[in-house]
Amino acid sequence: AQSVTQLDSQVPVFEEAPVELRCNYSSSVSVYLFWYVQYPNQGLQLLLKYLSGSTLVESINGFEAEFNKSQTSFHLRKPSVHISDTAEYFCAVSEAGAQGGSEKLVFGKGTKLTVNP
Amino acid sequence: DTGVSQDPRHKITKRGQNVTFRCDPISEHNRLYWYRQTLGQGPEFLTYFQNEAQLEKSRLLSDRFSAERPKGSFSTLEIQRTEQGDSAMYLCASSLTPNSPLHFGNGTRLTVT
């Protein structure tokens, strides 16, 4: 079974500051890793994912995450945040397999990112 | 692409009553998932369908819970004899293939009084 730990429940930052949202996972098998974002009053949306290949993955809005197998981490970073990045961010893991992907995602508890002017 | 639609958005019910939620996935998506999210927690997997077949159920899905997807399109989640512990946001998601991302609906918030 997999588990996900998001170490920070809330992260307040000022606009244009860098941010890192931490995610560690536990699994006895190979995994796929995801970050989902939930903006206020909206559903969860996929931000980025790691399935295989390059360990550094990027989103279209400037976020990036790096898969570190030795540290079992998948931290999310952005060098300069905007007020519009205010949202709750969820790290998730699923078991890698022949079909793989999004089945039976195991989510962390989420990190609320608040960007202040 | 009209997105995943869930109905109702909110449901308040008294303990012991039955409730049913509906999820309409994105039309070409053959996989449909139900998750539950309680306050301060991330979503927890409940069950998923490939077309009309229910392929897996979490141990969280007690005998009081039943999910169906009769024609491989919309799905319903029924909770019988609701308990206060059932109060949560119930999320539906769909995907086109196993490797494609989940598209989530806005959820149905259930409050059991």
Interface residues (C-beta under 8 A of the other chain):
Chain A: V4 Q6 S9 F34 Y36 N41 Q42 G43 L44 Q45 L46 K49 L51 F90 A92 Q99 G100 G101 S102 E103 K104 L105 V106 F107 G108 K109 G110
Chain B: G3 V4 R31 Y33 Y35 G40 Q41 G42 P43 E44 F45 Y48 E56 L91 A93 S95 T97 P98 N99 S100 P101 L102 F104 G105 N106 G107
